[in-house]
């Protein structure tokens, strides 16, 4: 286990995730012909929340510690994710561990919402479950495709294999499927069905406040960043560079492009219904399964 890799991954996840969200806000404002908030607004919001009173609607320990469990889980996921030069970052850990902690963080949020006993939170949690069941099979199928091609379940090995062997039909299809599901994994329009501010008032997060809400927001930002890094590092790992610093810069630039695209899509897209989202994810899952089939026959 590399201490330097742990420090780099944690620092990027915690310090840069709010900055990328600030970029999203700025791009959306530009598309809407507004000035928009400064890039540092997300940091300011989080600091303000950390200094506010923590009001609780229940004495449930699940409601109190759910955000902390979610953040810890997503940070573990970030530690396992290749960031920068694939062979030098990302701690030992396989795809199963990565998916386990990603699911654990989502489960913590769902349990927290249920413990609040707020009907809006309950509706949001139910929608989150549906979206999770629709999106996660796509992510899993894409990663299994990469694992088959690499002959290993370690994320770093998947990234190195694609970097060395070059693109293939199966990896291209898996990357496309993951890209098509990215907007939903990031929880942005048109797939922000679980939060839907104008419908269910932030859904699962409605009863959270103060430091707990700040922790929850950081956790969600880290999860967004992790999904983007998995896409660019495993499925678009090029170009190959020997410098760790240059590799980090290139990876961050590719992630920035994904966030800008997500912001543009969010700015011009209306929210869709849950049944429409499921139908869309079903078509994307077909692409992901086709990629897996290609990988099994060596294409």
N, C-alpha and C positions, 0 to 999 in steps of 0.2 A: 504494500500500500504506500503510495507516494504522498508525503505530507505536502509537498509543493503543489501537486495536482489538486489536492483537497482545498488548499488555500485559494488557488486560482479559480476553481469552479465555484466555490462558495462566494468569493468576492464578486465574480461576474454576476451570479444569480441574484445576490442581494443588492448590489450597488447599481447594476446596469438595467435590471428589469424595469424599475420605475422610469428610467430615461427613455427606454423604447416605448413605453406607454405614453410618455410625454410627446414623443414624435407622432404617435397615432393621433393624439388630440390635436396637434398642430396641423397635420395633414388634413384631417376632417374639417378643421376650421377653414383652411385654404380652399377646399372643395366647395364649402358653403359660403365662400366669399366673406369670411369673418377674419378678424385678427387672431383670435384664439388666445389661450393661456400660454405662459412661457413654458419652455421645455422642462423647467424645474418644478412645475406646479404639482406634480404627483409627489415629489419629495416633501413639498410644503404641506400638502394634505395629510400625508402620513405622520409628519412631525406634529401637526396640530391634533390629530386624533390620539397620538401617544400622550399628549398632555391633558386630555379631557377626562372627565369622570367616566368610570366604567359602570353603566347602569345595566342591571340584569332583570329580566322578567321572570326568572325562575332561579331556584337554588341548585338546579341540576348540575352535577359535575361535568356531565357530557357537554352541556351548553357552555360551561365556563372554559373547559380545556380543549374543546373541539378545534378551535382555530390554531392553537399551539401544535396539536397533533398533525393537523393538515400542513402547516408550515414545515415542521420537522420532516414529514414524509416527503414533501416535494423537494426539500433540500437534499435528502438522501438520493432522490432521483437525479437531481442536478449533479451530485458527486459521481454518479455512475455514468453520466452522459459525456461522450467525447466532445470536448470544446477546444477549438484550435487545432493544432497538429495532432491527428488521430492517435499516433503512437506514443504521445507524450502526456496526454491528458485523459481523464476518465479513470476512475478507480476500478480495481478488479470487481467484477460483478456481471452476472449474465442478464439476458433478456427477461427471464422469469422474475428475478429480484427487482428489476426496473419496473415491470408491470405491477408487481405486488405492491410496492410502495406508492406507485401512482394511484392504484385502486384504493389503498389504505387512506390516502389523503382525501380522495373523493368520498369515501365512506364516512370519514370523520365529519365532513361538511354536511352530509345527509343526516347523520345522527344528531348533529348540533341543531339543524333545522327542525327535526322532529321533536327534540327536547324543548324547543321554545314554545310549543303548543299554540303557535300563531297560525291561523288558517292560510294566510298568504304564504308563510314559510312552508307549510305542508304541501301546498300546490306547487311551489317552486321545487321542493325536494322531489316530488313525484315526477315533475318534468325533467329534472336532472337525472333521475334514474333511467327514464326512457331514452334520453340523449346519450347517456353513458352506455346503455346496451346497444345503441345504434352505432356509436362511433368506435368504441373500443375494439370490436371485431375487425374493423378496418386497420387500426393501428397494429393489432396482433398479427393479422395476416401479412401486412407489409414487413414487419420485423421477422416473421418466420421465413419469408421469402429471402430476406438478407442473410438469415442464419443458414439456410440451405445452401446459398451460393458461397458463403464463407466457410462452411463446414464447422462453424462454431457459434455458440449462443452468446458470446461476449460482444458487447456493442463496439468496443474498440477493434476487435477482429473483423467485424462486419465492415466498419469504415475503411480499414486498411485493405481488405480484400477488394472492395469496389474501387478504391484508389489505385491499386496495383493492376487489377485485371481490366479496368475500363468498363464502360456501360454495356449492359446486356438487355435483351428484351424484357426479361422478368424484373430486373431492377428498375428499369424505366417505368414499367407499368405500376410497380409498387410505389415508386416515388410520386407518380401522378395521382394515384389513389390517396396517398397520404396528404398530398397538397390539396386535393379537392375536399378533404375532410378537415383541413387545417383551420378554416374559419369557425367550424363547430368546436374543435378542440380548444380554441382560444376563447370561446364563449362570446363571439362578436356577431353583430348583425350579418346576415339575417337569421342567425341561429342562437341569439341570446334569449331563448325561450324560457329558460329557467329563471332568469332575473326579471326581464320584461318590466322595466320601471313604470311604464304607463299602464300596465295591466295588473301586476301583482306586487308592485312597490319593492323591488329588489329581491323578492322571493325568499330564498333560504337565508339571506343576510339581513332581513328586515329588523330583527330584534337586537342585533349586535351594535355596540357603540364603543367609543373611546379606544383604549389600547387593543382590545380584542378585535375590533373592526379593522384597526391598522394592521394587525398581524394577519387577519384574513385577506386583506387586500394585497399584502406582500406575497402571501402564499399563492394567490391566483396569478399574480404577475410572474412569479417564478415558474409556475406551471406553463404559462404561455411561452416563456422563453425556452423552456426545456423541449417542448414540442418542436419549436422552430429549429433548435440546434440538432435534434435527431434527424430532421428532414435534410438539413444542409450538410451535416457531417457524414451521414451514412449513405444517402442517396445522391448527393451532389458534392462529393468530397474534394473535387478538383479546384485549383491546381495543386500539385504536390510541392511542398516547400520544406526546407530543412530548418528554417528559423522558427522557433516557437512563437516569438513576438509577431512575426509576419503572418504566421498561420492564424494566430488569434485575430489579427486585424482583418484578414480575408474572411474568416468565419463570421465575425461581427458585421462586416459589410453585407454578407449574404443574408444574415438574419435581419438586418435593417431593411433590406429590399422586401423581405417577406412581411415585415410589419407595415411598411408603406403600402404594399398591395392590400393587406388586410384592412388598413384604414380607408383606402379608396373604396373598397367593396362595402365596408360598413357605412360609408357616407352616402352611397347611392342606392342602397338596398333597403327595402321595407322588411319588417319582421314577417316570417312565414309561420304557418300553423304547424303544430306538432306532427300531424299526419303527413304534411308536405315534406317536413324534414326527414321523417322516417323513410318515405318513398325515395327521396334523394339519396340518403345514405345506403339504401338497398342497392341502388344502381352503382354507387361508388364501391360497395362491398364486392359486387360482381367483378369489377376491375381488379380489386385486390386479390380475389380468389383466382382470377385468370393469371395474375402475376405469379402466384404460388404454384399454379399448375405448370406454367412455363419453367419455373425454377426446378420442379421435380423431374422434368424431362431434360434438364440441362441447357435450356435456352437462355 
